[in-house]
């Protein structure tokens, strides 16, 4: 969804915006960490919690990222309209 919002903003004339707390590189870093932790998870506690926690962090971060990108596109388009 973050990529779709970025492309939609660009399609309507706003600058392309790659910022946000859950841009692609951060999502991939969290998933890499989750995969590594999943290898040792059965030794530490019950199975499945690493991926659930990782998914929750990614979803919450993506919501914030989408909101920031939508707001940035809105502000950019409003400034063009008022200029």
TIMIVO-289589 format. One line per field, with one value per residue: x, y, z of N, C-alpha, C in turn. Coordinates in steps of 0.001 Angstrom, whole numbers. Layout:
N
n.xx [X, ...]
n.yy [Y, ...]
n.zz [Z, ...]
ca.xx [X, ...]
ca.yy [Y, ...]
ca.zz [Z, ...]
c.xx [X, ...]
c.yy [Y, ...]
c.zz [Z, ...]
//
This chain:
83
n.xx [822, 1996, 3656, 1757, 444, 2532, 2975, 440, 377, 2433, 1270, -833, 452, 2023, 5229, 7475, 7580, 9556, 9783, 9241, 8455, 8291, 9388, 10413, 13004, 13146, 11006, 11939, 14221, 13128, 11733, 13870, 15231, 13192, 13040, 15557, 15373, 13313, 14538, 15769, 13736, 12093, 13722, 13686, 11072, 7482, 6410, 5878, 5424, 7333, 6943, 4324, 4615, 6418, 4877, 2877, 4363, 5204, 2727, 1638, 3648, 3434, 909, 1396, 3331, 1866, -21, 1671, 2726, 415, -407, 1816, 1607, -853, -284, 1679, 213, -1737, -156, 703, -1709, -2467, -457]
n.yy [-1194, 1191, 1722, 2017, 4351, 6163, 6097, 6904, 9535, 10632, 10307, 12115, 14478, 15278, 15486, 12652, 10581, 9070, 8829, 7984, 6020, 3335, 2573, 709, -463, -580, -2244, -4613, -5013, -5494, -7874, -9555, -9658, -10888, -13395, -14417, -14484, -16310, -18711, -19302, -19059, -21282, -22266, -20347, -19366, -19826, -20832, -18718, -16100, -14212, -13650, -12679, -10376, -8951, -8552, -6914, -4607, -3831, -3341, -1228, 698, 1025, 2182, 4681, 5595, 5679, 7631, 9870, 10162, 10640, 13036, 14660, 14693, 15976, 18498, 19382, 19552, 21407, 23661, 24173, 24814, 27121, 28826]
n.zz [0, 684, -1498, -3524, -2700, -2949, -5739, -6634, -5643, -7214, -9717, -9687, -9707, -7559, -5892, -6024, -3232, -946, 1752, 5244, 8164, 7614, 5140, 2205, 2677, 5454, 6124, 4984, 6522, 9065, 8534, 7855, 10298, 11794, 10543, 11160, 13956, 14211, 13827, 16234, 17982, 18993, 21006, 22959, 23633, 23182, 19893, 17037, 17925, 17183, 14443, 14527, 16134, 14531, 12230, 13316, 13973, 11415, 10130, 11696, 11314, 8540, 8318, 9459, 7654, 5226, 5911, 6273, 3673, 2158, 3311, 2665, -144, -399, 758, -1040, -3432, -2711, -2263, -4842, -6032, -4677, -5378]
ca.xx [0, 2867, 4097, 610, 219, 3617, 2704, -763, 786, 3180, 353, -1680, 1278, 2838, 6569, 7621, 7935, 10012, 10021, 8306, 9122, 8226, 9706, 10730, 14220, 12868, 10167, 12794, 15103, 12334, 11466, 15129, 15427, 12184, 13435, 16696, 14879, 12455, 15393, 16068, 12526, 11638, 14597, 13484, 9670, 6565, 6593, 4916, 5316, 8245, 6303, 3159, 5118, 6991, 3764, 2231, 5236, 5157, 1408, 1532, 4560, 2894, -193, 2016, 3979, 823, -574, 2655, 2830, -818, -356, 2825, 1033, -1896, 357, 2341, -791, -2367, 764, 660, -3013, -2491, 643]
ca.yy [0, 2371, 1979, 2520, 5747, 6944, 6199, 7717, 10928, 11041, 10342, 13307, 15666, 15556, 14900, 11272, 10650, 7780, 8892, 7302, 5092, 1957, 2461, -671, -987, -856, -3447, -5759, -5217, -6128, -9266, -10297, -9900, -11859, -14713, -14886, -14797, -17496, -19887, -19592, -18854, -22444, -22463, -19276, -19273, -20484, -20492, -17866, -14727, -13314, -13198, -11863, -9070, -8285, -8110, -5781, -3443, -3428, -2772, 94, 1592, 1316, 3134, 6000, 5956, 6058, 8920, 10919, 10355, 11280, 14429, 15369, 14916, 16999, 19796, 19778, 19942, 22640, 24782, 24467, 25426, 28473, 29649]
ca.zz [0, 714, -2873, -4285, -2318, -3555, -7179, -6806, -5465, -8411, -10859, -9633, -9832, -6374, -6018, -5553, -1815, -444, 3196, 6133, 9082, 7151, 3715, 1832, 3300, 6865, 6157, 4698, 7676, 10120, 8148, 7963, 11721, 12221, 10043, 11962, 15301, 14130, 13902, 17644, 18782, 19766, 22161, 23932, 24058, 22252, 18485, 16354, 18427, 16462, 13209, 14875, 16580, 13352, 11394, 13985, 13812, 10007, 9831, 12332, 10617, 7211, 8483, 9654, 6390, 4273, 6339, 5980, 2226, 1694, 3763, 1868, -1476, -241, 980, -2290, -4409, -2219, -2467, -6274, -6321, -4106, -5892]
c.xx [867, 3341, 2957, 319, 1295, 3352, 1467, -430, 1528, 2256, -530, -871, 2097, 4231, 6597, 8207, 8287, 10157, 8972, 9026, 9091, 8357, 10231, 11945, 13998, 11968, 11013, 13747, 14352, 12061, 12735, 15415, 14447, 12552, 14615, 16257, 14006, 13276, 15691, 14845, 12084, 12491, 14292, 12067, 8793, 6777, 5517, 4880, 6216, 7576, 5066, 3593, 5690, 5904, 3054, 3054, 5172, 3826, 1269, 2443, 4060, 1725, 358, 2657, 2960, 238, 390, 2751, 1586, -813, 646, 2307, -28, -1285, 1025, 1321, -1512, -1432, 834, -626, -3053, -1414, 261]
c.yy [1259, 2729, 2532, 3978, 6640, 7165, 7045, 9201, 11448, 11180, 11585, 14594, 16034, 14967, 13473, 11319, 9256, 7756, 8107, 6303, 3640, 1888, 1052, -1232, -1323, -2079, -4690, -6049, -5905, -7587, -10119, -10636, -10952, -13269, -15277, -15275, -16052, -18779, -20286, -19460, -20088, -22711, -21474, -19214, -19969, -19998, -19531, -16418, -13753, -12778, -12348, -10468, -8286, -7751, -6904, -4509, -2928, -2774, -1379, 1112, 1972, 2291, 4545, 6483, 6420, 7413, 10062, 11208, 11025, 12747, 15235, 15648, 16001, 18388, 20285, 20250, 21229, 23836, 25150, 25217, 26876, 29382, 30378]
c.zz [0, -690, -3721, -3961, -2927, -5035, -7450, -6650, -6685, -9616, -10860, -9586, -8618, -6582, -5472, -4147, -1304, 1074, 3973, 7014, 8600, 5638, 3453, 2564, 4773, 7017, 5929, 5858, 8817, 9777, 8211, 9412, 12230, 11756, 10826, 13374, 15305, 14216, 15348, 18546, 19568, 21014, 23284, 24486, 23030, 20826, 18001, 16788, 17684, 15205, 13491, 15298, 15402, 12446, 12007, 13822, 12375, 9674, 10433, 11649, 9237, 7282, 8649, 8354, 5358, 4636, 6029, 4492, 1659, 2083, 2943, 463, -1423, -93, -306, -3324, -3994, -2461, -3950, -6644, -5843, -4668, -7157]
//
